């Protein structure tokens, strides 16, 4: 019953519908806008927002609304790819580190510390400068730089869970370590991981947009929000809508993911939102 109540609470949140809108837009942007984001029309360049062009047109006469809608697919898709890769790598190291402890924990944490001593944006800029722009390179670069936070936090969660009685019992009866980690530890830490992932989506979008804004990420003519914002700053006086709408969508998207993460986190790190009081890796409720 608690799960149903917590889920219903999202129905009354505006950011939930905004994120749902972005997901549907990312699946098929043409459902929202029928214009091709790459089609130019110099006779209609720099037009302000109107009934025909809701967000106006850019310096090449392209529909800004269409480009922003197609930009949702790029931003959400790239952010999700980065999240999955960094979470898979960092999460795996975190669970191994927390479960085995000893020299494994020491080695993994020292490597993590080395990466964390340098700001993420600095590492990303250096790698982007070396590899060059492009969506594939952006995903690779940010996956390399964003895994450390997940590794450290999941390691802490694994340290706590491995000392539970049901995990100790599983060790005593001779279950394999891989089975214990997958069957008992991973399900127990999934809710807080989902909270971290939700907040991570917002951070990823900021990083993607930042690299694109600096000309080191996704570049024109791709309809990326950061690239559009960068391009629009050149026309900020004559056509402010070129930079305004991509910037608004970046802000609203990041804010929505953060609010969703806070909502999940307020429910006991997500546990009350997705499960009852029993531990998922402990069906009998043994503490």
N, C-alpha and C positions, 0 to 999 in steps of 0.2 A: 504494500500500500504506500509506503514511504517513497518508493521509486516512482510510482505514478504521480504522486503529489509533487515531487521535485521536478519531474519532467514537465508537468502541466504549467509550472511557474514560468517556463521559458516562453510559453505561448503569449504571455503578456509583455514580453520584452521586445521593444522595437528593433534592437540590434540582431535579434534572432531572425527576423524577417529580412533584414538587410543582408545578412550572411546567406540566407536561403536564396535570396535574389541573385547574389553574386555566384553562388554555386550553379544555379540554373543558367545564368548568363555564360558562365565558363563552359558548361556542357555544349550549349549551342547559342552563340551570340546573335545569330541571325533571327532568333525568335524575338529578340528585343529590338534590334535594329536591322533593317533590310539592306542598308547601304554597305558597300564594300569599303573597308577602312583604308584601302590602298588606292582607290580610284581618285584621280586628280581632276580638278575643274578650275582652271585659272580664272575663268570669268566670274567665279563665285568666291574668290579668295578673301579671307579675313572678314567674312560676314558675321555680324553679331548674332547671338541666339535669337531664334525665331520659331514660328510654328513648323516651318519646313525643316530647319536645322536646329534642334533643341539646344545644343551646346555651341552653335555657330560653326564656322569653318576655319581651317588653318591657312597658312600662307600658300599652300598648294591647292586650296579649294576642297580639301578632304573633310568629310563630316567628323567633327570632333566627338559627337555623341557615339557614333559607330566605333571610333577608335578607342574611346574610353571603355565601351562595353567589351570589345575584343581584348582590350588590355587586362580585363578581369581574368580572362582565361590564362594569359601569360603570367600574371602576378600570382594568382592562386595556384596555378599548376606548378610553377617554378618553386614557390614557397613550400608546397606540399612535398615536392621531390626532395628538396633540401632537408625538410623535416624528417622524412622517412629514412634517408641515407644517414644523416647525423644521429638520429635516434637509434637506428639499427647498430651502428658502429659504437657510439658512445654508450648505449644501453647495454650492449653485450660486454664491453669492457667493465662497466660499472657492476653488473651482476657477478662477473667472474672475480673482480677485485673484492667485493664485499663478501662473497660466499667463501672463497678460499683463504682470504687474509694473507698474513705472512709476507713472503717475498713477492708473491703475485700482486698483492695490494700495494706494497711499497713501490714496485716497478711501475705499475699502471698510474699511480697517483703522482709519481715524480714526472712521468711523461706529461701528464695532464697539467701539472704545475708549470712546466716549461712553456707549454702552449698558452697558458693563462697569464703568464708574466707580460706578454706583449698584447696590447689591445687588439681585439678582433678586427676592427676596421683597418688597422695598420697592416696586419697580415693579409687581409683581403685585398687591399690596394696594391701591395707588392706582388701578390700572385696574379691579380688582374692585369697589372702592367706587363707581367712576363708572358702570360698566356694569351692576352688579347681579349677583346670584347666578344660577346656571343652568349646565347642563353645556356648552352651546354657548359661553357667555361664558368659562367656565374654559378650554376648548380654545383659544379665540382669544387670551386673555390670556397663557397660558403659552407658546403658539407664538411670540408677540411677544417674550417675555422669554428664551426658551431657545435661540434660534438662534445667539447670538454665540459660544458655545463651539465649536459645530460649524464655524462659518465660520473661526475662527482655526486650529483643528487641521487642517482639510482644506486650508486654504491652505498650511500648512507641508508637508503631504504632497505637494501639487501642485508646490511649489517644488523638492522633491527629484526628483520623477519627470520634470519637464520638461527636466532637464539630462541625462537618460539618452541614450545614443547612438541608440537606436531612435526616440526622439521627435525628436531633431535630424535624423535621416535623413528622417522623415516630413515635417518642415518643408521640408527641402531639395528633395524631389521635388514640392513644391507642394500637398500635401494641405491641405484647409481646416482652419482652427483648430477649428471645431465638431466635425469628424470626429476630429481628434487628441485632443480632450478626452474625447469619448465612447468612442472605440475604444481609445485607448492609456492615457490618464491615469486615467479613472474605473475601469476594471477593475483597474488596479494598486493602487488605494487602497481598494477595496471591503472587503477583509478587516479592516483596522484601523477602517474606518467601522462595520462590524458590531459590533466590540468596543465602540466608543463608543456605538452604539445600544443595546446590551444594558445597559450601565451607565446610559444615559440613561433607560431604562424605569423603573429603580428611583428615580432622582431625580424623574421625573415623578409617580410614585405618591406620593412624599413631599409634593410641592408640591400635588397635587390634594387629598390628605388634610388638609394644613395649612390650605388655604383653606376647605375644608368644615368643619373643626373650628372655625374662627373665624367661621363663619356667612356667609362671603363666596363660597363655592363652590357645591357641590351640596348642597341642603338637603332636609330632610324634606318629604314622606314618602318620597323616593327612597332606596333601600337602598344608600347610599354609605358606605364604611367610615369616612371622616372624619366625616361627619354622624352616623353611629351612635355613634362614639366621643364626639363632642360631647354628644349626647343622653344617652348612658349615664353621663356624669360626674355628672349630677344625681341618679343613683340608685346612686352608687358604694358607699354603705354598706348599702343595703337589697337591691340587686340588682347586685352587681359584675360578673356575667356579661354585662350589657348593654354594658359598655365593654371587658371583658377580651378577648372573642373577636374583635371588629373590630380591636383593637390588635394582637393576636397575628398576625392575617392580614396586616396592614400590614407588621409587622416581618419575618415569614417571607418575604413576597413580595419585599420590597426586598433582603433578605439573599440570596435565591435568585438574583435577577437579578445582583447584585454578584458572587456566586460564579461564575455562568456567564460573566460578563464577564472575571473573573480567569482562568478556565480557558481561554477563547479567547485572551486576551492573553498567557498563558504560552507559547502555541504560536507565538511570533514575531509578535506583534500579529495573530494569527489567520491568518497566511499558511499555516503548516504544517497548519492545521486544514482549510483549504478548497482548497488547491491544492498542486501539486508545486513544485519549485524554479524552474520557468520562470515568467516574468512573464505574466499573462493578456493583457496588451496587446502582448506580444512573443512570438508563438508560436514563433519560431526561436531564442529564448533569447539574443538579442543584448543585450549590456550597453552 
